[in-house]
Amino acid sequence: MQSLWMLVAAFLFATMGVCVKLALATHSVWEIVFYRNIVGILMLLPLLMRDGGLRAGLATPHWRTHLTRNLSGTVAVVLWFSSMATLSLPTSMTLNYTSSLFIAAIVLIGTWRRGIALPARAMLLALLAGFVGILLVLRPTFSSGQLPWALLGLASGLMAAFALLTVRTLGRLGEPVARTVFYFSISGLLGGGLGMSVTPTHALDLHALLLLTGVGVCAVLAQLAITRAYGYGHTLLAANLNYSGILFAGGYSLLLWNEAIVPLTALGMVLIVLSGAYATWCSRA
Protein backbone atom coordinates (compact mmCIF):
# COMPACT_ATOMS: atom_id res chain seq x y z
CA MET A 1 0.00 0.00 0.00
CA GLN A 2 2.95 2.35 0.47
CA SER A 3 3.32 2.51 -3.32
CA LEU A 4 -0.11 4.17 -3.59
CA TRP A 5 1.45 7.32 -2.15
CA MET A 6 2.71 7.81 -5.71
CA LEU A 7 -0.84 8.72 -6.83
CA VAL A 8 -0.87 11.47 -4.23
CA ALA A 9 2.58 12.61 -5.34
CA ALA A 10 1.56 12.65 -9.01
CA PHE A 11 -1.50 14.82 -8.33
CA LEU A 12 0.51 17.20 -6.16
CA PHE A 13 3.29 17.49 -8.75
CA ALA A 14 0.72 18.32 -11.45
CA THR A 15 -0.82 20.94 -9.15
CA MET A 16 2.64 22.32 -8.44
CA GLY A 17 3.23 22.51 -12.20
CA VAL A 18 0.16 24.72 -12.58
CA CYS A 19 1.47 27.07 -9.89
CA VAL A 20 4.93 27.12 -11.51
CA LYS A 21 3.56 27.97 -14.97
CA LEU A 22 1.49 30.81 -13.55
CA ALA A 23 4.37 32.11 -11.41
CA LEU A 24 6.76 32.08 -14.39
CA ALA A 25 4.80 35.00 -15.84
CA THR A 26 6.32 37.29 -13.22
CA HIS A 27 9.26 35.47 -11.60
CA SER A 28 12.35 33.58 -12.72
CA VAL A 29 13.00 29.87 -12.32
CA TRP A 30 15.64 30.65 -9.69
CA GLU A 31 13.18 32.67 -7.61
CA ILE A 32 10.56 29.93 -7.80
CA VAL A 33 13.11 27.30 -6.73
CA PHE A 34 14.31 29.54 -3.89
CA TYR A 35 10.87 30.36 -2.47
CA ARG A 36 9.66 26.81 -2.97
CA ASN A 37 12.36 25.56 -0.64
CA ILE A 38 11.88 28.28 1.97
CA VAL A 39 8.32 27.01 2.34
CA GLY A 40 9.61 23.44 2.38
CA ILE A 41 12.10 24.06 5.16
CA LEU A 42 9.48 25.80 7.32
CA MET A 43 7.11 22.87 6.86
CA LEU A 44 9.73 20.22 7.58
CA LEU A 45 11.35 21.73 10.68
CA PRO A 46 8.55 20.62 13.06
CA LEU A 47 8.80 17.05 11.71
CA LEU A 48 12.54 16.96 12.30
CA MET A 49 12.28 18.42 15.81
CA ARG A 50 9.52 16.01 16.85
CA ASP A 51 11.87 13.21 17.92
CA GLY A 52 15.03 14.17 19.79
CA GLY A 53 15.39 17.75 18.54
CA LEU A 54 16.76 19.26 15.34
CA ARG A 55 20.31 17.98 15.74
CA ALA A 56 19.15 14.38 16.14
CA GLY A 57 16.72 14.80 13.24
CA LEU A 58 19.49 15.94 10.90
CA ALA A 59 22.27 13.57 11.97
CA THR A 60 23.08 11.02 9.27
CA PRO A 61 26.01 8.76 8.36
CA HIS A 62 24.89 8.77 4.70
CA TRP A 63 25.71 12.36 3.74
CA ARG A 64 27.45 11.33 0.49
CA THR A 65 24.27 9.63 -0.71
CA HIS A 66 22.25 12.68 0.29
CA LEU A 67 24.67 14.89 -1.63
CA THR A 68 24.25 12.81 -4.78
CA ARG A 69 20.46 12.89 -4.43
CA ASN A 70 20.42 16.63 -3.75
CA LEU A 71 22.63 17.62 -6.69
CA SER A 72 20.82 15.47 -9.23
CA GLY A 73 17.39 16.36 -7.88
CA THR A 74 18.04 20.11 -7.79
CA VAL A 75 19.38 20.14 -11.35
CA ALA A 76 16.34 18.12 -12.46
CA VAL A 77 13.95 20.63 -10.87
CA VAL A 78 15.69 23.65 -12.43
CA LEU A 79 15.64 22.04 -15.88
CA TRP A 80 12.01 20.96 -15.50
CA PHE A 81 10.80 24.40 -14.37
CA SER A 82 12.76 26.01 -17.22
CA SER A 83 10.98 23.80 -19.77
CA MET A 84 7.58 24.76 -18.33
CA ALA A 85 8.13 28.37 -19.31
CA THR A 86 7.61 27.46 -22.98
CA LEU A 87 6.10 23.98 -23.22
CA SER A 88 2.59 22.92 -22.32
CA LEU A 89 2.22 21.38 -18.88
CA PRO A 90 1.49 17.81 -20.15
CA THR A 91 4.47 17.93 -22.54
CA SER A 92 6.93 19.16 -19.93
CA MET A 93 5.67 16.60 -17.41
CA THR A 94 5.88 13.77 -19.95
CA LEU A 95 9.49 14.62 -20.76
CA ASN A 96 10.33 14.80 -17.06
CA TYR A 97 8.62 11.45 -16.52
CA THR A 98 10.95 9.76 -18.99
CA SER A 99 12.91 9.17 -15.79
CA SER A 100 11.39 5.66 -15.66
CA LEU A 101 12.88 4.87 -19.07
CA PHE A 102 16.26 6.13 -17.94
CA ILE A 103 15.98 4.15 -14.70
CA ALA A 104 15.27 0.99 -16.72
CA ALA A 105 18.26 1.67 -18.97
CA ILE A 106 20.54 2.24 -15.96
CA VAL A 107 19.30 -0.96 -14.29
CA LEU A 108 19.74 -2.89 -17.54
CA ILE A 109 23.35 -1.74 -17.89
CA GLY A 110 24.03 -2.53 -14.24
CA THR A 111 22.60 -6.05 -14.43
CA TRP A 112 24.54 -6.80 -17.60
CA ARG A 113 27.74 -5.77 -15.83
CA ARG A 114 26.89 -8.07 -12.91
CA GLY A 115 26.04 -10.94 -15.26
CA ILE A 116 22.38 -11.15 -14.23
CA ALA A 117 20.08 -12.45 -16.97
CA LEU A 118 17.27 -10.17 -18.14
CA PRO A 119 14.85 -10.37 -21.11
CA ALA A 120 17.30 -8.18 -23.00
CA ARG A 121 15.57 -8.27 -26.39
CA ALA A 122 12.19 -7.33 -24.90
CA MET A 123 13.82 -4.66 -22.76
CA LEU A 124 15.61 -3.11 -25.72
CA LEU A 125 12.40 -3.15 -27.77
CA ALA A 126 10.60 -1.40 -24.92
CA LEU A 127 13.30 1.25 -24.67
CA LEU A 128 13.22 1.69 -28.46
CA ALA A 129 9.44 2.18 -28.33
CA GLY A 130 9.96 4.73 -25.59
CA PHE A 131 12.50 6.56 -27.74
CA VAL A 132 9.96 6.66 -30.60
CA GLY A 133 7.45 8.06 -28.13
CA ILE A 134 9.91 10.77 -27.12
CA LEU A 135 10.37 11.73 -30.78
CA LEU A 136 6.60 11.99 -31.22
CA VAL A 137 6.32 14.21 -28.14
CA LEU A 138 9.22 16.34 -29.38
CA ARG A 139 7.82 16.53 -32.93
CA PRO A 140 5.75 19.72 -32.48
CA THR A 141 8.74 21.50 -30.95
CA PHE A 142 10.83 21.22 -34.15
CA SER A 143 8.61 23.64 -36.07
CA SER A 144 7.69 25.93 -33.19
CA GLY A 145 11.20 26.85 -32.03
CA GLN A 146 10.62 25.08 -28.71
CA LEU A 147 13.12 22.27 -29.25
CA PRO A 148 15.79 23.66 -26.86
CA TRP A 149 13.19 23.81 -24.06
CA ALA A 150 12.01 20.31 -24.88
CA LEU A 151 15.58 19.04 -24.61
CA LEU A 152 15.80 20.70 -21.20
CA GLY A 153 12.69 18.77 -20.19
CA LEU A 154 14.22 15.54 -21.45
CA ALA A 155 17.44 16.27 -19.54
CA SER A 156 15.36 16.81 -16.41
CA GLY A 157 14.05 13.25 -16.84
CA LEU A 158 17.60 11.89 -16.95
CA MET A 159 18.63 13.78 -13.81
CA ALA A 160 15.40 12.77 -12.07
CA ALA A 161 16.25 9.12 -12.76
CA PHE A 162 19.51 9.44 -10.82
CA ALA A 163 17.69 11.28 -8.02
CA LEU A 164 14.96 8.63 -7.74
CA LEU A 165 17.45 5.77 -7.69
CA THR A 166 19.28 7.50 -4.86
CA VAL A 167 15.98 8.03 -2.99
CA ARG A 168 15.45 4.27 -3.19
CA THR A 169 18.93 3.72 -1.77
CA LEU A 170 18.29 6.13 1.11
CA GLY A 171 15.04 4.35 1.93
CA ARG A 172 16.82 1.00 2.05
CA LEU A 173 19.45 2.53 4.32
CA GLY A 174 16.68 3.50 6.74
CA GLU A 175 16.83 7.26 6.28
CA PRO A 176 13.63 9.00 7.49
CA VAL A 177 11.50 10.60 4.78
CA ALA A 178 11.49 14.05 6.43
CA ARG A 179 15.31 14.11 6.67
CA THR A 180 15.74 13.16 3.01
CA VAL A 181 13.32 15.85 1.82
CA PHE A 182 14.75 18.46 4.23
CA TYR A 183 18.27 18.06 2.87
CA PHE A 184 16.86 18.27 -0.64
CA SER A 185 15.12 21.53 0.34
CA ILE A 186 18.40 22.94 1.65
CA SER A 187 20.06 22.08 -1.67
CA GLY A 188 17.26 23.78 -3.63
CA LEU A 189 17.42 26.84 -1.39
CA LEU A 190 21.16 27.21 -1.99
CA GLY A 191 20.81 26.58 -5.72
CA GLY A 192 17.94 29.04 -6.09
CA GLY A 193 19.76 31.66 -4.04
CA LEU A 194 22.90 31.27 -6.15
CA GLY A 195 20.87 31.76 -9.32
CA MET A 196 19.12 34.82 -7.89
CA SER A 197 22.48 36.38 -7.08
CA VAL A 198 23.34 36.64 -10.78
CA THR A 199 19.88 37.27 -12.30
CA PRO A 200 17.24 40.01 -11.84
CA THR A 201 14.77 39.56 -8.98
CA HIS A 202 11.17 40.70 -8.67
CA ALA A 203 8.99 42.04 -5.89
CA LEU A 204 6.38 39.83 -4.29
CA ASP A 205 2.72 40.81 -4.40
CA LEU A 206 -0.15 38.84 -2.89
CA HIS A 207 -0.83 36.95 -6.13
CA ALA A 208 2.81 35.87 -6.50
CA LEU A 209 3.06 35.03 -2.80
CA LEU A 210 0.07 32.70 -3.04
CA LEU A 211 1.45 31.00 -6.15
CA LEU A 212 4.94 30.53 -4.70
CA THR A 213 3.50 29.25 -1.44
CA GLY A 214 1.40 26.81 -3.46
CA VAL A 215 4.53 25.62 -5.27
CA GLY A 216 6.31 25.06 -1.96
CA VAL A 217 3.45 23.31 -0.17
CA CYS A 218 2.69 20.99 -3.11
CA ALA A 219 6.38 20.26 -3.62
CA VAL A 220 7.03 19.27 -0.01
CA LEU A 221 3.93 17.13 0.29
CA ALA A 222 4.71 15.49 -3.06
CA GLN A 223 8.33 14.86 -2.08
CA LEU A 224 7.21 13.26 1.17
CA ALA A 225 4.78 11.06 -0.72
CA ILE A 226 7.22 10.08 -3.48
CA THR A 227 10.02 9.41 -0.99
CA ARG A 228 7.74 7.11 0.98
CA ALA A 229 6.50 5.39 -2.19
CA TYR A 230 10.00 4.73 -3.58
CA GLY A 231 11.73 4.24 -0.27
CA TYR A 232 9.25 1.90 1.42
CA GLY A 233 6.84 0.73 -1.27
CA HIS A 234 7.09 -1.60 -4.26
CA THR A 235 9.44 0.12 -6.70
CA LEU A 236 7.73 -1.30 -9.80
CA LEU A 237 4.23 -0.24 -8.76
CA ALA A 238 5.42 3.17 -7.58
CA ALA A 239 7.26 3.85 -10.85
CA ASN A 240 4.19 2.99 -12.92
CA LEU A 241 1.75 4.96 -10.79
CA ASN A 242 4.09 7.90 -11.29
CA TYR A 243 2.74 8.22 -14.84
CA SER A 244 -0.69 9.27 -13.57
CA GLY A 245 0.81 12.75 -13.24
CA ILE A 246 0.57 13.08 -17.04
CA LEU A 247 -3.19 12.51 -16.85
CA PHE A 248 -3.57 15.06 -14.08
CA ALA A 249 -1.49 17.56 -16.07
CA GLY A 250 -3.57 16.97 -19.18
CA GLY A 251 -6.75 17.64 -17.22
CA TYR A 252 -5.35 20.85 -15.77
CA SER A 253 -4.13 22.00 -19.19
CA LEU A 254 -7.52 21.47 -20.81
CA LEU A 255 -9.41 23.05 -17.91
CA LEU A 256 -7.22 26.13 -17.37
CA TRP A 257 -5.68 26.85 -20.78
CA ASN A 258 -8.04 24.98 -23.12
CA GLU A 259 -5.01 23.13 -24.53
CA ALA A 260 -5.95 19.79 -26.04
CA ILE A 261 -3.26 17.20 -26.73
CA VAL A 262 -2.87 16.52 -30.46
CA PRO A 263 -3.21 12.85 -31.52
CA LEU A 264 0.45 12.21 -32.43
CA THR A 265 1.66 13.76 -29.19
CA ALA A 266 -0.89 11.66 -27.28
CA LEU A 267 0.42 8.55 -29.08
CA GLY A 268 3.95 9.47 -28.04
CA MET A 269 2.84 9.86 -24.43
CA VAL A 270 1.16 6.44 -24.53
CA LEU A 271 4.31 4.84 -25.96
CA ILE A 272 6.44 6.44 -23.24
CA VAL A 273 4.07 5.24 -20.51
CA LEU A 274 3.73 1.68 -21.84
CA SER A 275 7.40 1.22 -22.66
CA GLY A 276 8.46 2.73 -19.36
CA ALA A 277 6.07 0.47 -17.47
CA TYR A 278 7.24 -2.64 -19.30
CA ALA A 279 10.92 -1.76 -19.04
CA THR A 280 10.51 -1.14 -15.32
CA TRP A 281 8.79 -4.52 -14.95
CA CYS A 282 11.65 -6.22 -16.81
CA SER A 283 14.20 -4.54 -14.52
CA ARG A 284 12.30 -5.14 -11.28
CA ALA A 285 15.13 -7.30 -9.94
N, C-alpha and C positions, 0 to 999 in steps of 0.2 A: 504493500500500500504506500510505502514511502515514495515510490516512483511517481505516484499520482500528483505529487507536489509540482511536477513539471507542467501540468495543465495550468495550475495557478501561476507559475512563473511565466508561461507563454502569454497568458492574458495580460499580466502586469507589464511584461516587456512590450507588448503591442500598445498598451495604454501609455507607457513611457515614450514610445516612438511618436505618438500623437503630440504629446507635450513638447518633445524635442523639435519636431517639425514646426510647430507654432512658435516656439521660442527662438528658432533660428532666424525668424523675420527681423528680430531686433538685437540678438546677442550672438557672439561667436561660439564656435565649438568649445574653445578653451574655457570660456565663461560658464557654459552649460556643464561641462565636466567638473569644474571647480565647485560651483554651487550645489551640484548634485551630491558631491561627496561631503560637503559641509553638513547637509541635511542627514546624510548617511551616518556620519560620525556621531551627531547628536542623538540619533535614534538608537545607535548601537551601544553607546556608553552605559546606559542603565543595565543592559543585558550582561555586559562584561563585568560590571561592579556587583552583580547580584550574588556571586559566589566567590568569596575570598578577597574582594576588592579589585581595583583596576590592575595592579601589578600582577596579581595571580592570574587575572583573566587574559593578560597579554603575554605572559611567559610561555615560551615555546622552544623546544630543541630543534624544530624543523624550519628555521628561518630561511635556509637556502631554497627550500621548496616553496615557501611563501613568496620569496623574491621572484622566482621564476613565474609563478602564477600571477603576481602583481604586474610584472613588466609586460607579459604577453596579454593579459586581460586589459590593461590600461591602453595599450596600443590598439587592441581590437575595438575598444569603445570609441576612441578618437577617430579611427578610420570609419567605423560604422556611422557615427553621428555626422561626419563630413559627407558621406554618401547621401544621407537623408536630405541634405540641403538642396539637392538637385533631383534625385530619383523619387519615384512614388514610394510610399511606405511599404506596400507589399513587395516591390522589387528589391528595395534595400534590405528588407528582412530576409527575403529568400536568399540573397547573396551572402548575408551574414550566416544563415543557417546551413550553408554548405559545409559548415564545421563538421557535421556528421560524416560527410564524404571524406574530408581530410583525416578525420579520426580513423576511419576504416582503412585508408591508405597507409597511415602511420602504423596501425596495428598489423596490417598485412606485411609491411616491410620488416617489422620487428619479429613476427612469427617466422618468416622466412629465414631471418638471420639466426634464430634459435632452433631451426630445423623442425618446427611444428607444422604438421600437415594441415592445410586449409583447402576448401574448394576453390583453388586459385583461378580456374577458368571462369567459373560463375562470378567470383569476386571481381575479376578484371572486366567482365561484361557489364556488371553492375556499375562499376566506376566509369566505364566508357559511356553508358547510358546517362549517368549523372553529368558527365562532361558535355554531352549533346544537350542536355537540359540547360546547363549553364549558358551554352551558346545561344539557345533559343531565348533565354531571359535577357541576355546581353544584346540580342539582335536589334531591338528598337533604339538602343543607345548609339549604334554606329552612325545612323543618319541624323540623330538629334544633337550631336556634339556632347553627349553625356557619357561617352565611353570612359574617360578618365575617372569619373565619379563611380561608375560601375566597377571598375577595376579596384578602386579603394574598398568598395563593399565586398568584393571577392577576397581581397587581402584581409579584411576584417574576419572573414570566415576562417581563413588559415590560422590567424593568430588566436581566434577563439577556440580552435581545436586544441592548440597547445595548452591554453588556459583551462579548458574543461578536463583534459587528461590529468593536469596537475591537481585540480579540485578533487578528482577521484582518488588520487594518491594521498592527498591530505585527509580525506575521509577515512581511508584504510589505515592511516597512521593514528587515527583517533582524535584529530584536531576538531575542536568545537566549531559549529557553523558560524556563530557570532564572531569568533576570533578570526576565522578565515575571511569573512566579509569585511570586518573592521580593517584588517591590514590592507585589503584591496581598496577600501575607501581612502586610507592614508595615501596610498600610491596615486590614486586618481586626483586627490587634493593637491599633491605636490606637482603632478604632471599638468593639471589645469592651471595652477598658479604660475608655473614656469612659462606656459604658453601665453598667459595674460601679461606677463612681464615684458613681452616683446611684440604684443599686438594691441590695437586700440581696445579700450573697455567702454562699457555703456552703463548709464544710470539705471537703477531699478525703480520701476513704477509698480503699482499694485498688480496689474495684469501680468507683468514679467515675473514678479515675485511668486504669484500663484502658480504659474507654469513651471518655474524652476523648482519650487517646492514639490509640485507634482512629479517632476522628473526624479527628484531625490527619493521621495517616499516610495514610488513604484519601483525604482531601481533597487533600493535596499530590501524591500519585501520580496522582489523577484530573485535577488541574489541569495537571500536566505532560503527561499523555496528550491532554487536550482541546486544550491550547495547540498541541501538535504537530499534531494532526489538523486543526484549523482554520487554523493558521498555515502549514502546509507541505503539507497534503493537499488533496484535491478537496473544496471547500466543500459541494457538493450531497450527495455521498456521506456526508461527515462529519455533516451536519445530519440526514440520514435515519437513520443508524446511532445517532444520539443517542437516538432513541425506544426503543431496546432497553432503556433504563433502566426504562421502565414495566413491561416484562415481568419484569425482575429484581426490581423492587419488589413486583409482584404475587405472585411466588413466595415472597419473604421474608414477606410479610404472611400468606399462607395457612399457611406452615410455622410461623411463630413465634406468630402471634396468631389463627390459624384464622379469618381474615377473608376471606371470598369476595367477589368483586366482583359486584354485582347486575347483571342483564342491561342495563338502561337505561344505567347508568354505563359498563359495558363498551362499549356502542354509542357513547356519547359519546367514549370514549377512542379507539375505532377511527376515528371521524370526524375527531378532532383529528390523529391520526397520518397518515391518508390525505390530508386536506386540507393539512396542513403539508408533507408530502412533495411533493405536486403543486405547491403554491404555490412551494416552494423550487426545484423543477425549472423552473417558468415564469420565475423571477427569477434563474436561474443566471448570466445575463450580468452 
